Amino acid sequence: MEIGPDTGDWLQDTRTSYDTVAADYADQVRHLLDETPEERAVLALFADLVRQGGGGPVADVGCGPGRITAHLSGLGVDAFGIDLSPGMVEVARRDHPGLRFEVGSMTELGMADGSMAGLVAWYSLIHIPDDEIGRVLGHFRRVLRPGAPLLLSFHAGDGTRLKTEGYGGHPMRVHVHRRRPERLAALLDGTGFTVETQRTLTSAESRLGGLLLARRGTDGDSDPGSAGGWPAVGCR
């Protein structure tokens, strides 16, 4: 169902939807990385960049049931997960009891400025409305150290659809946004990031997925609050 811009309380809709499907979602995506060698490769590259930068805490923002957090931990990264959905966080803690997971929103990250050695948003920007994207990326830049890596994955393309039924046949109400890698890369550049890798691919994760690997610029670069929203056209 193709639609226009989000309306209503999208944060509450997203939280409630993923609370509803959390257990079934975890079961369906648990082994996707086994089928996605290119995604494993870019996660390994991200982990190498974190180590080269001296290591430190890495936030998996929109972590869902924690599979990417756990994968990064297995690569030797000090990763923890944040998700909007308490149900998802409960499942993540159940499945990965040795790791840290907390409830939070990427629209208002609670980490201190410059405290993160890296940040991943793995198919979690897909529900963020166009007019919130700039603010979210500004938060990402704020919490990252200068030079720290940022890894984004997302559904590539144009348009938005309303998803009303989800994993296990449960009802959902989430807007799924597809975005072109070059436009997201331009917004990252305007927010104070340097994009180092940009590509699209087809895999078990997405029929057409986008990957962007970037680094946070120095404090002399663009003001993280100045990026604004996504240009009007027409987000797991």
Buried (B, 14 or more C-beta within 10 A) or exposed (E): EEEEBBEEEBBEBBBBBBBBBBBBBBEBBEEBBEEBEBBBEBBEBBBBBBBEBEBBBBBBBBBBBBBBBBBBBEBEBBBBBBBBBBBBBBBBBBBBEEBBBBBBBBEEBEBEEBBBBBBBBBBBBBBBBBEBBBBBBBBBBBBBBBBBBBBBBBBBBEBBBBBEEBBEEBEBBBBBBBBBBEBBBEBBBBBBBEBEBBEEBEBBBBEEBBBBBBBBBEEEBBEBBEBBEBEEEEBB
